[in-house]
Amino acid sequence: MSGNPDSIYISPQDVRNSSCCGAVFPDRCIEFEITLDAGAIGIKFDIYSGAVPPGALFYQINCGTLIQVGDVICLSGQGPHTLTFCKPGNNPNQYAITSIPGVAAAPDTYTLEGCSTILQVTGLVDSTVAWMDITSGSAFYNTFLSCTSGCLNTALSTQPGFPSFIDFEVCGMIYSSQCPTIQNYACDTLRVFINPTLQVSISPNSNLPCGTDSARLLTAQVTGQSGAIIYEWFNAFNGSGNSIENDSIFLALSPGDYSVIVKDSLFPACSRDTANISIQFNTEPSIVISGNPTICSGDTTILNVSGTNVYSWSPSSFLSCDSCAVVNAFPPVTTLYHVLGTYANGCTAADSILISVLPSQTVNRQMVICPQERIFAGGGWQNTSGVYSDIFIAANGCDSTIITSLIVLNCDDADPCTADQCVNLVCHHSSGMIATNIADILWWREHCCCR
């Protein structure tokens, strides 16, 4: 049991069949050799399982005073100590031997760079206590202890640059109210964890100038904490104003100045930290293009953009200006124009417009008439050979042009035709033939126009 002052031994099942410490029949005995840990101050003996023999039950150490089974006996030194238990009968049992520790306990602790913490040990006689740094190999960190001997508590002051932990060994004479006469010498080791200095920052740590949010979720990012963190948010810088939240996150519903103060379980022995942030909300950047999106081929439309004062148009072709708020656009074909507007804070917004270019219609026609006929062309009634042009508004809104090539025929007086024949473009040749196709009609018409 030398490896742990707070251990228990359970024996295998066995029977009593020996004579020890002068025991005579009918007593039968069982014997154990016990080596204790240096931190142990005694033992307790019990029957763990099996039938319990009747009558009073006692055990002895080194054939000494009878000790009631289940009671503690104080022991000095690690031993070995000989335990005997004698009783009539030889029923099988399992036995339990419990080591009673002298409580020399030095719990691990933690601190931050530049802070101090208290190291403590219990279960030792304070005048016998000695502290020793076992990390540096030269007891260097002993110089940062407020006390190195004769004290149950000592303060360790740390500095930036210390390692992430330091181990200290603390030794002394064990003191126990159960066994005040036992003065075993014992040691324990404790570790001091040294975390970086407590620091806090707020995320996001800058404003979002182009954001369109109406609320901002702020998160306190902490490094170097030791133990539980306490958060407190305020609606002004440096912890002034009103306390508004006690969590690691805070939802800001309005623009303004905010701060968060953090501290951990070491406060006020160690410093706290503060972070400030000023936030603002922005309206959504927006620009708008206005103008006629439909033009006829060869025409121009005026486009206006508003929202800021810096613009960039693309494509820049067939525009009077590629960086102006007002531009003339005259694309030959349907074109999609984009404009990018830039605000003073660097934010951008964009808009687009599709300029549809409708084609103009041009119709060419050829007309042939007799001298006494006329047609409407060139804006009036015509009976003279020539080319005449008329412009009309088509259904799509664009101009249509009709170009008329007019031919006025000469009549042949030698072979006149009747009025009815002339109106119906039917001429009779002197041979009696009737024209039946366009070529014949034109020939006959040239020779038989009505007079």
C-alpha positions as CSV (number, residue, x, y, z in Angstrom):
1,M,0.0,0.0,0.0
2,S,3.1,2.2,-0.3
3,G,1.9,3.9,-3.5
4,N,-1.1,5.7,-2.1
5,P,-1.7,7.0,1.4
6,D,-5.5,6.8,0.7
7,S,-5.8,3.2,-0.5
8,I,-7.7,0.0,0.4
9,Y,-6.7,-3.6,0.1
10,I,-9.3,-6.4,-0.3
11,S,-7.9,-9.9,0.4
12,P,-8.8,-13.0,-1.5
13,Q,-11.1,-15.3,0.3
14,D,-9.2,-17.3,2.9
15,V,-9.6,-19.3,6.1
16,R,-7.9,-18.8,9.5
17,N,-5.6,-21.8,10.2
18,S,-2.5,-20.5,12.0
19,S,-1.5,-19.7,15.6
20,C,-0.1,-16.2,16.0
21,C,0.9,-13.9,18.9
22,G,0.5,-16.8,21.4
23,A,-3.0,-17.7,20.4
24,V,-4.1,-21.3,21.4
25,F,-6.8,-23.6,20.2
26,P,-9.6,-23.2,19.5
27,D,-8.4,-19.8,18.2
28,R,-7.2,-19.8,14.6
29,C,-5.4,-16.8,13.1
30,I,-4.6,-15.1,9.8
31,E,-1.7,-12.7,9.4
32,F,-1.0,-9.8,7.0
33,E,2.3,-7.9,6.4
34,I,1.5,-4.3,5.6
35,T,3.8,-1.6,4.1
36,L,2.2,1.8,4.2
37,D,2.8,5.0,2.1
38,A,4.9,7.7,3.8
39,G,1.8,9.8,3.9
40,A,-0.3,7.3,5.8
41,I,-0.7,7.5,9.6
42,G,-2.6,4.3,10.3
43,I,-5.0,1.6,9.2
44,K,-8.5,0.3,9.7
45,F,-9.2,-3.5,9.6
46,D,-12.6,-4.9,8.6
47,I,-14.3,-8.2,7.5
48,Y,-15.3,-7.5,3.9
49,S,-17.4,-10.7,3.1
50,G,-18.3,-14.1,4.4
51,A,-19.9,-15.1,7.7
52,V,-18.8,-12.9,10.6
53,P,-17.6,-15.0,13.6
54,P,-19.8,-14.5,16.7
55,G,-18.6,-12.6,19.7
56,A,-16.2,-9.7,20.1
57,L,-13.7,-9.3,17.3
58,F,-10.2,-7.8,17.7
59,Y,-7.1,-7.5,15.7
60,Q,-3.5,-6.7,16.7
61,I,-0.5,-4.9,15.1
62,N,2.8,-6.5,15.8
63,C,1.1,-8.7,18.5
64,G,0.3,-5.5,20.5
65,T,-2.9,-4.1,22.0
66,L,-6.2,-5.6,20.9
67,I,-8.0,-3.2,18.5
68,Q,-11.7,-3.5,17.9
69,V,-12.4,-4.7,14.3
70,G,-13.5,-1.6,12.4
71,D,-11.5,0.8,14.5
72,V,-8.5,2.9,13.4
73,I,-5.1,2.2,14.7
74,C,-2.4,4.9,14.4
75,L,0.9,3.7,13.0
76,S,4.3,5.5,12.8
77,G,6.4,4.8,9.8
78,Q,5.8,2.8,6.7
79,G,6.5,-0.6,8.3
80,P,6.2,-3.3,7.4
81,H,3.5,-3.7,10.1
82,T,2.2,-7.2,11.0
83,L,-1.5,-7.5,11.4
84,T,-3.1,-10.6,13.0
85,F,-6.7,-11.6,13.5
86,C,-7.6,-14.6,15.6
87,K,-11.0,-16.2,16.3
88,P,-12.3,-19.7,16.9
89,G,-13.6,-21.4,13.7
90,N,-12.2,-21.5,10.2
91,N,-15.0,-20.0,8.1
92,P,-13.8,-18.4,4.9
93,N,-13.7,-14.6,4.7
94,Q,-12.5,-11.7,2.6
95,Y,-10.7,-8.9,4.7
96,A,-10.4,-5.2,4.0
97,I,-7.4,-3.1,5.1
98,T,-7.9,0.7,4.7
99,S,-4.9,3.1,4.8
100,I,-5.6,6.3,6.7
101,P,-3.8,9.2,5.1
102,G,-2.3,12.1,6.9
103,V,-3.9,14.8,4.8
104,A,-1.1,16.6,3.2
105,A,-3.0,18.1,0.3
106,A,-1.8,20.9,-1.9
107,P,-4.3,21.5,-4.7
108,D,-3.4,22.8,-8.2
109,T,-4.2,26.4,-8.9
110,Y,-4.0,29.0,-11.7
111,T,-3.3,32.6,-12.3
112,L,-2.6,35.1,-15.1
113,E,0.7,36.7,-16.2
114,G,1.4,39.7,-14.0
115,C,-1.0,38.5,-11.3
116,S,-0.6,36.7,-8.0
117,T,-2.3,33.6,-6.5
118,I,-2.2,31.8,-3.2
119,L,-0.6,28.4,-2.8
120,Q,-1.8,26.4,0.2
121,V,-1.3,23.0,1.8
122,T,-3.3,21.3,4.5
123,G,-2.6,18.4,6.8
124,L,1.0,19.5,7.8
125,V,2.4,21.1,10.9
126,D,2.9,24.7,9.8
127,S,6.2,25.2,11.5
128,T,7.6,22.2,9.6
129,V,6.4,23.2,6.1
130,A,9.0,23.9,3.3
131,W,8.1,25.1,-0.3
132,M,10.4,24.3,-3.2
133,D,10.2,25.2,-6.9
134,I,11.0,21.9,-8.9
135,T,10.4,23.3,-12.4
136,S,13.4,25.6,-12.9
137,G,15.9,23.1,-11.5
138,S,17.5,25.9,-9.6
139,A,14.7,27.0,-7.3
140,F,14.5,30.2,-9.3
141,Y,10.8,30.7,-8.8
142,N,11.2,30.4,-5.0
143,T,12.1,34.1,-5.2
144,F,8.6,34.9,-6.3
145,L,7.0,33.3,-3.2
146,S,6.0,35.4,-0.3
147,C,7.1,32.6,2.1
148,T,9.1,29.4,1.6
149,S,9.2,27.8,5.1
150,G,7.0,27.6,8.2
151,C,3.8,28.6,6.4
152,L,0.8,26.7,5.1
153,N,-0.1,29.5,2.6
154,T,2.2,31.4,0.4
155,A,1.6,33.9,-2.5
156,L,3.2,33.5,-5.9
157,S,3.6,36.7,-7.9
158,T,4.0,36.1,-11.7
159,Q,5.5,38.2,-14.4
160,P,5.2,38.3,-18.2
161,G,7.5,35.7,-19.7
162,F,6.8,33.0,-17.1
163,P,6.2,29.4,-18.4
164,S,2.7,28.1,-18.8
165,F,3.0,26.3,-15.5
166,I,5.3,26.0,-12.4
167,D,5.4,22.9,-10.1
168,F,6.1,23.3,-6.4
169,E,6.8,20.6,-3.9
170,V,5.7,21.2,-0.3
171,C,6.9,19.0,2.6
172,G,6.4,18.8,6.3
173,M,5.3,16.7,9.3
174,I,1.8,15.3,8.9
175,Y,-0.7,16.4,11.5
176,S,-4.0,14.6,12.1
177,S,-6.5,15.0,14.8
178,Q,-7.1,11.2,14.5
179,C,-3.5,10.4,15.3
180,P,-1.9,13.5,16.8
181,T,1.0,11.5,18.1
182,I,2.0,10.3,14.7
183,Q,4.6,12.6,13.0
184,N,5.3,11.2,9.6
185,Y,7.1,13.4,7.1
186,A,5.2,13.8,3.9
187,C,5.3,15.8,0.6
188,D,2.9,16.8,-2.1
189,T,3.3,18.5,-5.4
190,L,1.0,21.2,-6.8
191,R,1.0,22.9,-10.2
192,V,0.3,26.6,-10.8
193,F,-1.0,27.1,-14.3
194,I,-0.1,30.6,-15.7
195,N,-2.4,31.8,-18.5
196,P,-1.8,34.8,-20.7
197,T,-3.1,38.2,-19.5
198,L,-6.8,38.5,-19.7
199,Q,-7.8,40.3,-22.9
200,V,-11.1,41.0,-24.6
201,S,-12.1,42.2,-28.1
202,I,-15.4,42.7,-29.7
203,S,-16.4,41.0,-33.0
204,P,-17.1,42.3,-35.5
205,N,-14.4,44.8,-34.5
206,S,-15.2,47.4,-37.1
207,N,-18.3,49.0,-38.6
208,L,-20.0,47.7,-41.8
209,P,-20.2,50.9,-43.8
210,C,-22.1,49.2,-46.6
211,G,-24.2,47.0,-44.4
212,T,-28.0,47.2,-44.5
213,D,-28.7,45.7,-41.0
214,S,-30.9,47.4,-38.4
215,A,-29.3,45.4,-35.6
216,R,-25.8,44.2,-34.9
217,L,-24.8,41.1,-32.9
218,L,-21.7,41.8,-30.9
219,T,-19.5,39.0,-29.4
220,A,-16.9,39.4,-26.7
221,Q,-13.8,37.3,-27.6
222,V,-11.8,36.5,-24.5
223,T,-8.2,35.1,-24.2
224,G,-6.2,34.3,-21.1
225,Q,-9.1,33.5,-18.8
226,S,-8.8,31.4,-15.7
227,G,-12.0,29.9,-14.6
228,A,-15.5,31.3,-15.2
229,I,-15.8,34.6,-17.1
230,I,-18.1,37.4,-16.0
231,Y,-19.3,39.7,-18.8
232,E,-21.0,43.1,-18.4
233,W,-22.0,45.3,-21.4
234,F,-22.6,49.1,-21.2
235,N,-24.1,51.6,-23.6
236,A,-21.1,53.9,-23.4
237,F,-17.3,53.7,-23.6
238,N,-15.1,52.2,-20.8
239,G,-17.9,50.8,-18.7
240,S,-19.8,54.1,-18.2
241,G,-23.4,54.6,-19.0
242,N,-25.9,51.9,-18.1
243,S,-25.3,48.2,-17.7
244,I,-27.4,46.5,-20.4
245,E,-26.3,42.8,-20.7
246,N,-24.4,40.1,-18.8
247,D,-23.6,37.6,-21.5
248,S,-20.8,37.0,-24.0
249,I,-23.0,38.3,-26.8
250,F,-25.1,41.4,-27.1
251,L,-27.6,42.5,-29.8
252,A,-27.3,46.2,-30.4
253,L,-30.6,47.5,-31.7
254,S,-29.5,51.1,-32.2
255,P,-26.3,52.9,-33.3
256,G,-24.0,54.3,-30.7
257,D,-21.1,53.7,-28.4
258,Y,-20.8,50.4,-26.4
259,S,-18.3,48.7,-24.2
260,V,-17.8,45.3,-22.5
261,I,-15.9,44.6,-19.3
262,V,-14.7,41.0,-18.6
263,K,-13.2,39.5,-15.4
264,D,-12.7,36.0,-14.2
265,S,-12.7,34.2,-10.9
266,L,-9.3,35.7,-10.0
267,F,-10.7,39.3,-9.9
268,P,-9.9,41.5,-8.1
269,A,-6.5,39.9,-7.5
270,C,-5.9,40.1,-11.3
271,S,-6.8,42.8,-13.7
272,R,-10.0,42.9,-15.8
273,D,-10.1,44.1,-19.4
274,T,-12.4,46.4,-21.4
275,A,-13.2,46.7,-25.1
276,N,-15.0,49.6,-26.8
277,I,-16.9,49.8,-30.1
278,S,-18.9,52.4,-31.9
279,I,-21.4,51.2,-34.4
280,Q,-23.6,52.8,-37.0
281,F,-26.4,51.5,-39.2
282,N,-26.6,52.5,-42.9
283,T,-29.4,52.7,-45.3
284,E,-29.1,50.4,-48.3
285,P,-27.2,52.0,-51.2
286,S,-29.4,52.5,-54.2
287,I,-29.3,54.1,-57.6
288,V,-32.0,54.3,-60.3
289,I,-31.8,54.8,-64.1
290,S,-34.7,56.5,-65.8
291,G,-35.3,57.1,-69.5
292,N,-37.1,55.7,-72.6
293,P,-36.1,52.1,-72.9
294,T,-37.4,51.8,-76.5
295,I,-36.2,53.7,-79.5
296,C,-36.3,53.4,-83.3
297,S,-33.2,52.6,-85.3
298,G,-31.1,55.7,-85.7
299,D,-32.8,57.6,-82.8
300,T,-31.3,58.8,-79.5
301,T,-32.7,58.4,-75.9
302,I,-31.7,60.4,-72.8
303,L,-30.9,58.3,-69.7
304,N,-30.7,59.8,-66.2
305,V,-29.2,58.1,-63.1
306,S,-29.6,59.3,-59.5
307,G,-28.5,58.2,-56.0
308,T,-24.9,59.4,-55.8
309,N,-22.5,61.6,-57.8
310,V,-19.9,59.1,-59.1
311,Y,-20.9,56.8,-61.9
312,S,-19.4,54.4,-64.4
313,W,-21.4,53.2,-67.4
314,S,-20.8,50.0,-69.4
315,P,-20.5,49.3,-72.2
316,S,-19.3,52.8,-72.9
317,S,-20.0,52.6,-76.7
318,F,-22.8,54.6,-78.3
319,L,-23.0,56.9,-75.2
320,S,-22.3,60.6,-75.1
321,C,-20.5,60.1,-71.7
322,D,-19.6,57.0,-69.7
323,S,-19.3,58.8,-66.3
324,C,-22.1,61.3,-66.3
325,A,-25.5,61.3,-64.5
326,V,-27.2,62.3,-67.8
327,V,-26.2,60.5,-71.0
328,N,-27.4,60.3,-74.6
329,A,-27.7,56.7,-75.8
330,F,-27.9,55.8,-79.5
331,P,-27.2,52.1,-79.8
332,P,-27.7,50.6,-83.3
333,V,-29.0,47.4,-81.8
334,T,-30.8,46.4,-78.6
335,T,-28.2,46.9,-75.8
336,L,-28.2,46.3,-72.0
337,Y,-26.5,49.2,-70.2
338,H,-25.2,48.9,-66.6
339,V,-24.2,51.8,-64.3
340,L,-22.2,51.4,-61.1
341,G,-22.6,54.2,-58.5
342,T,-19.9,54.8,-55.8
343,Y,-20.7,56.5,-52.5
344,A,-18.4,58.7,-50.4
345,N,-17.9,55.8,-47.9
346,G,-16.8,53.4,-50.6
347,C,-20.1,51.6,-50.9
348,T,-21.4,50.8,-54.3
349,A,-24.8,50.2,-55.9
350,A,-25.8,49.2,-59.5
351,D,-28.7,49.4,-61.9
352,S,-29.3,48.3,-65.4
353,I,-31.6,49.3,-68.3
354,L,-32.3,47.5,-71.6
355,I,-32.5,49.8,-74.6
356,S,-34.6,48.1,-77.2
357,V,-34.0,49.3,-80.8
358,L,-36.9,48.8,-83.2
359,P,-36.3,48.7,-86.9
360,S,-37.7,51.3,-89.4
361,Q,-39.7,49.9,-92.4
362,T,-38.8,50.9,-96.0
363,V,-41.1,49.7,-98.8
364,N,-40.3,50.1,-102.5
365,R,-43.1,49.8,-105.1
366,Q,-43.4,50.4,-108.9
367,M,-46.6,51.7,-110.4
368,V,-47.6,52.0,-114.1
369,I,-50.6,54.2,-115.1
370,C,-52.1,55.7,-118.2
371,P,-51.9,59.4,-118.9
372,Q,-55.4,60.0,-117.9
373,E,-54.9,58.1,-114.5
374,R,-53.3,59.4,-111.3
375,I,-52.1,57.9,-107.9
376,F,-51.4,59.3,-104.5
377,A,-47.6,59.5,-103.9
378,G,-45.1,62.0,-102.5
379,G,-47.8,63.6,-100.4
380,G,-50.2,64.3,-103.4
381,W,-51.9,63.0,-106.5
382,Q,-49.4,62.2,-109.3
383,N,-49.6,61.4,-113.0
384,T,-46.1,62.2,-114.0
385,S,-43.4,59.6,-114.2
386,G,-40.9,59.9,-111.3
387,V,-39.9,58.6,-107.8
388,Y,-42.0,59.7,-104.8
389,S,-41.4,59.2,-101.1
390,D,-44.0,59.0,-98.3
391,I,-43.2,58.6,-94.5
392,F,-45.8,57.0,-92.2
393,I,-45.9,56.1,-88.5
394,A,-46.0,52.3,-88.1
395,A,-47.7,50.3,-85.4
396,N,-44.5,50.0,-83.4
397,G,-44.0,53.7,-83.2
398,C,-41.2,53.9,-85.7
399,D,-41.3,55.7,-89.1
400,S,-42.0,53.6,-92.3
401,T,-41.0,54.9,-95.7
402,I,-42.8,54.0,-99.0
403,I,-40.9,54.8,-102.1
404,T,-43.0,54.8,-105.3
405,S,-41.4,54.5,-108.8
406,L,-44.2,55.9,-111.1
407,I,-44.3,55.2,-114.9
408,V,-47.0,57.0,-116.9
409,L,-47.5,55.2,-120.2
410,N,-47.9,56.6,-123.7
411,C,-51.1,55.6,-125.6
412,D,-51.3,54.2,-129.2
413,D,-54.0,56.1,-131.0
414,A,-54.2,53.6,-133.8
415,D,-55.7,50.9,-131.7
416,P,-58.0,52.4,-129.1
417,C,-60.0,50.4,-126.6
418,T,-63.3,50.9,-125.0
419,A,-63.7,52.6,-121.7
420,D,-64.7,49.3,-120.1
421,Q,-61.7,47.6,-121.5
422,C,-59.4,50.3,-120.2
423,V,-60.8,50.3,-116.7
424,N,-60.5,46.5,-116.5
425,L,-57.0,46.6,-118.1
426,V,-58.3,44.3,-120.9
427,C,-57.2,45.2,-124.4
428,H,-58.2,43.6,-127.7
429,H,-55.6,43.3,-130.4
430,S,-56.8,43.9,-133.9
431,S,-56.2,40.2,-134.3
432,G,-58.8,39.6,-131.6
433,M,-56.4,38.2,-129.0
434,I,-57.0,38.9,-125.3
435,A,-54.0,39.7,-123.0
436,T,-53.8,37.0,-120.4
437,N,-50.6,37.8,-118.4
438,I,-48.8,40.8,-116.9
439,A,-46.4,41.2,-119.8
440,D,-49.2,41.1,-122.2
441,I,-51.3,43.5,-120.1
442,L,-48.4,46.0,-120.0
443,W,-47.9,45.7,-123.7
444,W,-51.5,46.0,-124.6
445,R,-51.9,48.8,-122.0
446,E,-49.1,50.7,-123.6
447,H,-50.8,50.5,-126.9
448,C,-54.4,50.9,-125.8
449,C,-54.7,53.4,-122.9
450,C,-57.9,55.1,-122.8
451,R,-58.0,58.5,-124.2
